[in-house]
Amino acid sequence: MIHILNDDLIYEILSIVEEIPKGKVASYGQIAKLIGREKNSRLVGKVLSMSELYGKYPCHRVVNYVGRLVPGWYQQRNLLIDEDVEFKDNNHVDMKKCQWDC
């Protein structure tokens, strides 16, 4: 089996996450598209789940395509509120207002 995940790919994903400005969010699919792997949004999620091994990145600024927060990551909402991200409800960012236009 070929391993898709390597340090170059991990840092490519994390470097894009690092560019998301405060007050904005990006989707996993949006990041996957930016690295030329538009069908690999789950791969982006996997990398973000282990990002702490590679340094400090603003992974809280990444949500799914409809703005849903990461299930079980209760601090994510507070981190986004601190950056003035607007929400549609308790679990969904208002993507129309807050999606990163990259």
KOLTORSE-723612 format. One record per residue (C-alpha): residue number from 1; z, y, x. Coordinates in nm, 3 decimals, always signed. Layout:
N
{NUM, {Z, Y, X}}
...
//
This chain:
102
{1, {+0.000, +0.000, +0.000}}
{2, {-0.093, +0.342, +0.134}}
{3, {+0.192, +0.593, +0.140}}
{4, {+0.080, +0.920, -0.016}}
{5, {+0.397, +1.103, +0.071}}
{6, {+0.420, +1.238, +0.425}}
{7, {+0.585, +1.538, +0.588}}
{8, {+0.265, +1.746, +0.586}}
{9, {+0.225, +1.702, +0.211}}
{10, {+0.594, +1.764, +0.149}}
{11, {+0.588, +2.091, +0.342}}
{12, {+0.263, +2.194, +0.174}}
{13, {+0.430, +2.158, -0.166}}
{14, {+0.750, +2.327, -0.056}}
{15, {+0.562, +2.619, +0.100}}
{16, {+0.402, +2.690, -0.238}}
{17, {+0.738, +2.664, -0.414}}
{18, {+0.872, +2.914, -0.162}}
{19, {+0.605, +3.165, -0.273}}
{20, {+0.709, +3.168, -0.641}}
{21, {+0.857, +3.515, -0.693}}
{22, {+1.198, +3.578, -0.846}}
{23, {+1.172, +3.610, -1.221}}
{24, {+0.872, +3.375, -1.240}}
{25, {+0.828, +3.001, -1.280}}
{26, {+0.550, +2.755, -1.203}}
{27, {+0.476, +2.416, -1.352}}
{28, {+0.453, +2.091, -1.158}}
{29, {+0.087, +2.069, -1.254}}
{30, {+0.021, +2.423, -1.137}}
{31, {+0.160, +2.338, -0.794}}
{32, {-0.035, +2.012, -0.783}}
{33, {-0.354, +2.203, -0.857}}
{34, {-0.278, +2.456, -0.582}}
{35, {-0.260, +2.177, -0.324}}
{36, {-0.583, +2.020, -0.450}}
{37, {-0.416, +1.726, -0.624}}
{38, {-0.431, +1.833, -0.986}}
{39, {-0.347, +1.486, -1.118}}
{40, {-0.032, +1.454, -0.905}}
{41, {+0.226, +1.663, -1.090}}
{42, {+0.473, +1.371, -1.077}}
{43, {+0.435, +1.366, -0.700}}
{44, {+0.534, +1.732, -0.695}}
{45, {+0.843, +1.646, -0.900}}
{46, {+0.932, +1.366, -0.659}}
{47, {+0.908, +1.602, -0.361}}
{48, {+1.121, +1.864, -0.534}}
{49, {+1.386, +1.605, -0.618}}
{50, {+1.439, +1.547, -0.246}}
{51, {+1.373, +1.900, -0.122}}
{52, {+1.730, +1.950, -0.002}}
{53, {+1.649, +1.714, +0.285}}
{54, {+1.393, +1.968, +0.411}}
{55, {+1.579, +2.295, +0.372}}
{56, {+1.656, +2.547, +0.102}}
{57, {+1.375, +2.614, -0.145}}
{58, {+1.374, +2.780, -0.490}}
{59, {+1.297, +2.456, -0.675}}
{60, {+1.478, +2.591, -0.980}}
{61, {+1.164, +2.799, -1.042}}
{62, {+0.960, +2.487, -1.126}}
{63, {+0.950, +2.353, -1.481}}
{64, {+0.718, +2.128, -1.677}}
{65, {+0.398, +2.261, -1.838}}
{66, {+0.572, +2.372, -2.159}}
{67, {+0.859, +2.535, -1.973}}
{68, {+1.116, +2.257, -2.017}}
{69, {+1.399, +2.257, -1.767}}
{70, {+1.484, +1.954, -1.555}}
{71, {+1.698, +1.719, -1.767}}
{72, {+2.050, +1.691, -1.627}}
{73, {+2.018, +1.982, -1.384}}
{74, {+2.253, +2.218, -1.563}}
{75, {+2.256, +2.486, -1.291}}
{76, {+1.880, +2.544, -1.325}}
{77, {+1.919, +2.754, -1.640}}
{78, {+2.185, +2.976, -1.484}}
{79, {+1.981, +3.025, -1.167}}
{80, {+1.682, +3.135, -1.375}}
{81, {+1.894, +3.362, -1.597}}
{82, {+2.025, +3.530, -1.281}}
{83, {+1.661, +3.609, -1.196}}
{84, {+1.593, +3.754, -1.544}}
{85, {+1.366, +3.468, -1.653}}
{86, {+1.324, +3.474, -2.032}}
{87, {+1.380, +3.167, -2.247}}
{88, {+1.236, +3.055, -2.580}}
{89, {+1.542, +2.838, -2.641}}
{90, {+1.820, +2.674, -2.436}}
{91, {+1.588, +2.429, -2.262}}
{92, {+1.252, +2.608, -2.242}}
{93, {+1.136, +2.903, -2.035}}
{94, {+0.899, +3.143, -2.208}}
{95, {+0.589, +3.048, -2.010}}
{96, {+0.378, +3.326, -2.164}}
{97, {+0.611, +3.587, -2.018}}
{98, {+0.735, +3.419, -1.701}}
{99, {+0.468, +3.188, -1.562}}
{100, {+0.364, +3.276, -1.208}}
{101, {+0.010, +3.410, -1.199}}
{102, {-0.103, +3.276, -0.865}}
//
